[in-house]
Amino acid sequence: MHSLTRISRILERSIPELSLADFRVLSAVAEGEARASRLAQRLALGKPAISSTVDSLVRRGLLRREAHDTDQRAVDLVLTAAGDAARTAAENELAVVVTALAAGTDDPHAVLAALAALGDEIERRQASFAAARQTFDAVTDSTVAATEAAR
């Protein structure tokens, strides 16, 4: 566990222009996640933390908010050219750091493969949690609607 904490600090320091939270949000938006509420679920962060991070990225010109095409109440997050450049530079720097750390181990390829497998499992787990949350929200919404209709 201490190794994960230490690598987190090393990675954070390797990209001084972005926090790891900034990088995670920019990466998720680059992968097509356009809504802050979905970002919060996907990244397992609270809505206040996402709002604060998104506000900071918008102020810095790395993200922009746009009206949703079909839902007037919704706002989509869009990566700007500067945001994409910052994300790409950070990703490249993080890869260099992780590769250098792995190179110092007895089996660098196994370490990198294990990290990739861990990343895949984290994505599966987050998708499972998000699906369960959506099911819970749908059941709650229908129960509330039924209760209100019965009144």
GROMACS elastic network, one bead per residue, 0.5 to 0.9 nm:
[ bonds ]
;  ai    aj funct       b0    kb
    1     4     6  0.52712   500
    1     5     6  0.65590   500
    1     6     6  0.87624   500
    2     5     6  0.50978   500
    2     6     6  0.61192   500
    2     7     6  0.85645   500
    3     6     6  0.50776   500
    3     7     6  0.60375   500
    3     8     6  0.84444   500
    4     7     6  0.51943   500
    4     8     6  0.60751   500
    4     9     6  0.87272   500
    5     8     6  0.51326   500
    5     9     6  0.64609   500
    5    10     6  0.88054   500
    6     9     6  0.51739   500
    6    10     6  0.62560   500
    6    11     6  0.86298   500
    7    11     6  0.59800   500
    7    12     6  0.84108   500
    7    98     6  0.85422   500
    7   101     6  0.89867   500
    8    11     6  0.51520   500
    8    12     6  0.60669   500
    8    13     6  0.86205   500
    8    20     6  0.84285   500
    9    12     6  0.50726   500
    9    13     6  0.61880   500
    9    14     6  0.86272   500
   10    13     6  0.52582   500
   10    14     6  0.62602   500
   10    97     6  0.82270   500
   11    14     6  0.50775   500
   11    15     6  0.69121   500
   11    20     6  0.78268   500
   11    93     6  0.87344   500
   11    94     6  0.62378   500
   11    97     6  0.71485   500
   11    98     6  0.80570   500
   12    15     6  0.57983   500
   12    16     6  0.69358   500
   12    18     6  0.79103   500
   12    19     6  0.61103   500
   12    20     6  0.58536   500
   12    94     6  0.87808   500
   13    16     6  0.56173   500
   13    19     6  0.84913   500
   14    90     6  0.82223   500
   14    93     6  0.68844   500
   14    94     6  0.68995   500
   14    97     6  0.75150   500
   15    18     6  0.57560   500
   15    19     6  0.71854   500
   15    20     6  0.82085   500
   15    89     6  0.85920   500
   15    90     6  0.58480   500
   15    91     6  0.89098   500
   15    93     6  0.70339   500
   15    94     6  0.74989   500
   16    19     6  0.70218   500
   17    86     6  0.81029   500
   17    90     6  0.84973   500
   18    21     6  0.78847   500
   18    22     6  0.56464   500
   18    23     6  0.62725   500
   18    86     6  0.79653   500
   18    87     6  0.85435   500
   18    90     6  0.76657   500
   19    22     6  0.50105   500
   19    23     6  0.62851   500
   19    24     6  0.86165   500
   20    24     6  0.60576   500
   20    25     6  0.85935   500
   21    24     6  0.50555   500
   21    25     6  0.61934   500
   21    26     6  0.85792   500
   21    43     6  0.89602   500
   21    50     6  0.86558   500
   21    53     6  0.72037   500
   22    25     6  0.52595   500
   22    26     6  0.61357   500
   22    27     6  0.84993   500
   22    53     6  0.63738   500
   22    54     6  0.80264   500
   22    56     6  0.86209   500
   22    57     6  0.72132   500
   22    87     6  0.87640   500
   23    26     6  0.51542   500
   23    27     6  0.59836   500
   23    28     6  0.85299   500
   23    86     6  0.84686   500
   23    87     6  0.61822   500
   23    90     6  0.72951   500
   23    91     6  0.80904   500
   24    27     6  0.51091   500
   24    28     6  0.61128   500
   24    29     6  0.86207   500
   24    43     6  0.75298   500
   24    87     6  0.88957   500
   25    28     6  0.51460   500
   25    29     6  0.61734   500
   25    30     6  0.85014   500
   25    33     6  0.89118   500
   25    39     6  0.71106   500
   25    43     6  0.79403   500
   25    50     6  0.81037   500
   25    53     6  0.78230   500
   25    54     6  0.76876   500
   26    29     6  0.51956   500
   26    30     6  0.60720   500
   26    31     6  0.86441   500
   26    57     6  0.84899   500
   26    62     6  0.80299   500
   26    63     6  0.77446   500
   26    79     6  0.69730   500
   26    83     6  0.69865   500
   26    84     6  0.75420   500
   26    86     6  0.87162   500
   26    87     6  0.62697   500
   27    31     6  0.62293   500
   27    32     6  0.88409   500
   27    33     6  0.88768   500
   27    84     6  0.85891   500
   27    87     6  0.66841   500
   27    88     6  0.88333   500
   27    91     6  0.88766   500
   28    31     6  0.50236   500
   28    32     6  0.65458   500
   28    33     6  0.55020   500
   28    34     6  0.81918   500
   28    39     6  0.70949   500
   28    42     6  0.83271   500
   28    43     6  0.83642   500
   29    32     6  0.51189   500
   29    34     6  0.56754   500
   29    35     6  0.84090   500
   29    39     6  0.80794   500
   29    63     6  0.87942   500
   29    77     6  0.68788   500
   29    78     6  0.67297   500
   29    79     6  0.65388   500
   30    33     6  0.71882   500
   30    34     6  0.86600   500
   30    78     6  0.79711   500
   30    79     6  0.64788   500
   30    84     6  0.74852   500
   30    87     6  0.87039   500
   31    34     6  0.88602   500
   32    78     6  0.88422   500
   33    36     6  0.81376   500
   33    38     6  0.69204   500
   33    39     6  0.65250   500
   33    42     6  0.88164   500
   33    76     6  0.86921   500
   33    77     6  0.78998   500
   34    37     6  0.89696   500
   34    38     6  0.76586   500
   34    39     6  0.76733   500
   34    75     6  0.81088   500
   34    78     6  0.67115   500
   35    38     6  0.53561   500
   35    39     6  0.62806   500
   35    40     6  0.88030   500
   35    74     6  0.79876   500
   35    75     6  0.68579   500
   35    76     6  0.54121   500
   35    77     6  0.61861   500
   36    40     6  0.62235   500
   36    41     6  0.87714   500
   36    47     6  0.76822   500
   36    50     6  0.66332   500
   36    51     6  0.72033   500
   36    54     6  0.78350   500
   36    75     6  0.84627   500
   36    76     6  0.78946   500
   36    77     6  0.74369   500
   37    40     6  0.51690   500
   37    41     6  0.65422   500
   37    42     6  0.87632   500
   37    47     6  0.67368   500
   37    50     6  0.80938   500
   38    41     6  0.50775   500
   38    42     6  0.60142   500
   38    43     6  0.84036   500
   38   130     6  0.86554   500
   39    42     6  0.50591   500
   39    43     6  0.58247   500
   39    44     6  0.79914   500
   39    45     6  0.79170   500
   39    47     6  0.87120   500
   39    50     6  0.72819   500
   40    43     6  0.53952   500
   40    44     6  0.56260   500
   40    46     6  0.57956   500
   40    47     6  0.57691   500
   40    48     6  0.89764   500
   40    49     6  0.81233   500
   40    50     6  0.59857   500
   40    51     6  0.89370   500
   41    44     6  0.50603   500
   41    45     6  0.66092   500
   41    46     6  0.79384   500
   41    47     6  0.86450   500
   41   126     6  0.78627   500
   41   127     6  0.89427   500
   41   129     6  0.82263   500
   41   130     6  0.61624   500
   41   133     6  0.86092   500
   42    45     6  0.78957   500
   42   123     6  0.84661   500
   42   126     6  0.60878   500
   42   127     6  0.72308   500
   42   129     6  0.86760   500
   42   130     6  0.68989   500
   43    46     6  0.88641   500
   43   126     6  0.77436   500
   44   126     6  0.76430   500
   45    48     6  0.83057   500
   45    49     6  0.63501   500
   45    50     6  0.65961   500
   46    49     6  0.53377   500
   46    50     6  0.63843   500
   46    51     6  0.86661   500
   47    50     6  0.50596   500
   47    51     6  0.59827   500
   47    52     6  0.85230   500
   48    51     6  0.50334   500
   48    52     6  0.61013   500
   48    53     6  0.85658   500
   49    52     6  0.51920   500
   49    53     6  0.61512   500
   49    54     6  0.85258   500
   50    53     6  0.51034   500
   50    54     6  0.59209   500
   50    55     6  0.83723   500
   51    54     6  0.51549   500
   51    55     6  0.59666   500
   51    56     6  0.85317   500
   52    55     6  0.51518   500
   52    56     6  0.62276   500
   52    57     6  0.87039   500
   53    56     6  0.51515   500
   53    57     6  0.62139   500
   53    58     6  0.86227   500
   54    57     6  0.50644   500
   54    58     6  0.60599   500
   54    59     6  0.85453   500
   54    63     6  0.74293   500
   54    64     6  0.89258   500
   54    77     6  0.85378   500
   55    58     6  0.51488   500
   55    59     6  0.61470   500
   55    60     6  0.86228   500
   55    63     6  0.87177   500
   56    59     6  0.51335   500
   56    60     6  0.62097   500
   56    61     6  0.86959   500
   56    62     6  0.87330   500
   56    63     6  0.89128   500
   57    60     6  0.51038   500
   57    61     6  0.62473   500
   57    62     6  0.51491   500
   57    63     6  0.55036   500
   57    64     6  0.81310   500
   57    83     6  0.81246   500
   58    61     6  0.50776   500
   58    62     6  0.57797   500
   58    64     6  0.54467   500
   58    65     6  0.75605   500
   59    62     6  0.77130   500
   59    63     6  0.81141   500
   59    64     6  0.87037   500
   60    63     6  0.78106   500
   60    83     6  0.88432   500
   61    64     6  0.69812   500
   61    79     6  0.89991   500
   61    80     6  0.69573   500
   61    81     6  0.89022   500
   61    82     6  0.68538   500
   61    83     6  0.70225   500
   62    78     6  0.87359   500
   62    79     6  0.62752   500
   62    80     6  0.53550   500
   62    81     6  0.74085   500
   62    82     6  0.54524   500
   62    84     6  0.73938   500
   62    85     6  0.88310   500
   62    86     6  0.77472   500
   62    87     6  0.89975   500
   63    77     6  0.65495   500
   63    78     6  0.55707   500
   63    80     6  0.53199   500
   63    81     6  0.87659   500
   63    82     6  0.83397   500
   63    83     6  0.60921   500
   63    84     6  0.88631   500
   64    76     6  0.83124   500
   64    77     6  0.58244   500
   64    78     6  0.52453   500
   64    79     6  0.64620   500
   64    80     6  0.65654   500
   65    75     6  0.62137   500
   65    76     6  0.56880   500
   65    78     6  0.62248   500
   65    79     6  0.89766   500
   66    69     6  0.88479   500
   66    74     6  0.87707   500
   66    75     6  0.55699   500
   66    76     6  0.51856   500
   66    77     6  0.63782   500
   66    78     6  0.71186   500
   67    70     6  0.86600   500
   67    71     6  0.80012   500
   67    72     6  0.67934   500
   67    73     6  0.80454   500
   67    74     6  0.64575   500
   67    76     6  0.61151   500
   67    77     6  0.89057   500
   68    71     6  0.55034   500
   68    72     6  0.62753   500
   68    73     6  0.77246   500
   68    74     6  0.54378   500
   68    75     6  0.52087   500
   68    76     6  0.55948   500
   69    72     6  0.74941   500
   69    74     6  0.87108   500
   69    76     6  0.88664   500
   70    74     6  0.84806   500
   71    74     6  0.54342   500
   71    75     6  0.82532   500
   72    75     6  0.78996   500
   79    82     6  0.79615   500
   79    83     6  0.55476   500
   79    84     6  0.61129   500
   80    84     6  0.61373   500
   80    85     6  0.85139   500
   81    84     6  0.51133   500
   81    85     6  0.61497   500
   81    86     6  0.85981   500
   82    85     6  0.50592   500
   82    86     6  0.60976   500
   82    87     6  0.85227   500
   83    86     6  0.50857   500
   83    87     6  0.60317   500
   83    88     6  0.84913   500
   84    87     6  0.50626   500
   84    88     6  0.60328   500
   84    89     6  0.84987   500
   85    88     6  0.51601   500
   85    89     6  0.60707   500
   85    90     6  0.84954   500
   86    89     6  0.51748   500
   86    90     6  0.60379   500
   86    91     6  0.84902   500
   87    90     6  0.51237   500
   87    91     6  0.60099   500
   87    92     6  0.85475   500
   88    91     6  0.50756   500
   88    92     6  0.61389   500
   88    93     6  0.85874   500
   89    92     6  0.51753   500
   89    93     6  0.61844   500
   89    94     6  0.85930   500
   90    93     6  0.50598   500
   90    94     6  0.60016   500
   90    95     6  0.84847   500
   91    94     6  0.51054   500
   91    95     6  0.61198   500
   91    96     6  0.86633   500
   92    95     6  0.51241   500
   92    96     6  0.63143   500
   92    97     6  0.88024   500
   93    96     6  0.50946   500
   93    97     6  0.63219   500
   93    98     6  0.87075   500
   94    97     6  0.51272   500
   94    98     6  0.61287   500
   94    99     6  0.84408   500
   95    98     6  0.51846   500
   95    99     6  0.59116   500
   95   100     6  0.84041   500
   96    99     6  0.51856   500
   96   100     6  0.60565   500
   96   101     6  0.86060   500
   97   100     6  0.51115   500
   97   101     6  0.61704   500
   97   102     6  0.85886   500
   98   101     6  0.50906   500
   98   102     6  0.60778   500
   98   103     6  0.84864   500
   98   112     6  0.82253   500
   99   102     6  0.50587   500
   99   103     6  0.60324   500
   99   104     6  0.88586   500
   99   108     6  0.78329   500
   99   112     6  0.75650   500
  100   103     6  0.50063   500
  100   104     6  0.67308   500
  100   108     6  0.89833   500
  101   104     6  0.54481   500
  101   105     6  0.73180   500
  101   108     6  0.83927   500
  102   105     6  0.54436   500
  102   106     6  0.84792   500
  102   107     6  0.76640   500
  102   109     6  0.76885   500
  102   110     6  0.87862   500
  102   111     6  0.61084   500
  102   112     6  0.67566   500
  103   106     6  0.78615   500
  103   107     6  0.76355   500
  103   108     6  0.50140   500
  103   109     6  0.83322   500
  103   111     6  0.88874   500
  104   107     6  0.84187   500
  104   108     6  0.72118   500
  105   108     6  0.56515   500
  105   111     6  0.78330   500
  106   110     6  0.89462   500
  106   111     6  0.89269   500
  107   110     6  0.54406   500
  107   111     6  0.64087   500
  107   112     6  0.88827   500
  108   111     6  0.50960   500
  108   112     6  0.62291   500
  108   113     6  0.85509   500
  109   112     6  0.51951   500
  109   113     6  0.60393   500
  109   114     6  0.84981   500
  110   114     6  0.59862   500
  110   115     6  0.85367   500
  111   114     6  0.51045   500
  111   115     6  0.62238   500
  111   116     6  0.86864   500
  112   115     6  0.50532   500
  112   116     6  0.62202   500
  112   117     6  0.86408   500
  113   116     6  0.50677   500
  113   117     6  0.61776   500
  113   118     6  0.85450   500
  114   117     6  0.50345   500
  114   118     6  0.60370   500
  114   119     6  0.85368   500
  115   119     6  0.61326   500
  115   120     6  0.86546   500
  116   119     6  0.50490   500
  116   120     6  0.62926   500
  116   121     6  0.87414   500
  117   120     6  0.50604   500
  117   121     6  0.62728   500
  117   122     6  0.86505   500
  118   121     6  0.50970   500
  118   122     6  0.61650   500
  118   123     6  0.86757   500
  119   122     6  0.50826   500
  119   123     6  0.62799   500
  119   124     6  0.87185   500
  120   123     6  0.51709   500
  120   124     6  0.63024   500
  120   125     6  0.86874   500
  121   124     6  0.50216   500
  121   125     6  0.60840   500
  121   126     6  0.85231   500
  122   125     6  0.50938   500
  122   126     6  0.60734   500
  122   127     6  0.85229   500
  123   126     6  0.51459   500
  123   127     6  0.60987   500
  123   128     6  0.85628   500
  124   127     6  0.51335   500
  124   128     6  0.61653   500
  124   129     6  0.86886   500
  125   128     6  0.50361   500
  125   129     6  0.61972   500
  125   130     6  0.85600   500
  126   129     6  0.50646   500
  126   130     6  0.60509   500
  126   131     6  0.85457   500
  127   130     6  0.50487   500
  127   131     6  0.61154   500
  127   132     6  0.86002   500
  128   131     6  0.51490   500
  128   132     6  0.62150   500
  128   133     6  0.85897   500
  129   132     6  0.51098   500
  129   133     6  0.60944   500
  129   134     6  0.86198   500
  130   133     6  0.50260   500
  130   134     6  0.61650   500
  130   135     6  0.86414   500
  131   134     6  0.50975   500
  131   135     6  0.62419   500
  131   136     6  0.86149   500
  132   135     6  0.51053   500
  132   136     6  0.61488   500
  132   137     6  0.85850   500
  133   137     6  0.60445   500
  133   138     6  0.85231   500
  134   137     6  0.50227   500
  134   138     6  0.60626   500
  134   139     6  0.85793   500
  135   138     6  0.51077   500
  135   139     6  0.61861   500
  135   140     6  0.85241   500
  136   139     6  0.51912   500
  136   140     6  0.60647   500
  136   141     6  0.85261   500
  137   140     6  0.50287   500
  137   141     6  0.59808   500
  137   142     6  0.85528   500
  138   141     6  0.50897   500
  138   142     6  0.61625   500
  138   143     6  0.85375   500
  139   142     6  0.52018   500
  139   143     6  0.60748   500
  139   144     6  0.85829   500
  140   143     6  0.50701   500
  140   144     6  0.61126   500
  140   145     6  0.85188   500
  141   144     6  0.51751   500
  141   145     6  0.61108   500
  141   146     6  0.85845   500
  142   146     6  0.60386   500
  142   147     6  0.85063   500
  143   146     6  0.50886   500
  143   147     6  0.60869   500
  143   148     6  0.85532   500
  144   147     6  0.50862   500
  144   148     6  0.61137   500
  144   149     6  0.85003   500
  145   148     6  0.51485   500
  145   149     6  0.60477   500
  145   150     6  0.85931   500
  146   149     6  0.50212   500
  146   150     6  0.61403   500
  146   151     6  0.88176   500
  147   150     6  0.51560   500
  147   151     6  0.65857   500
  148   151     6  0.53285   500
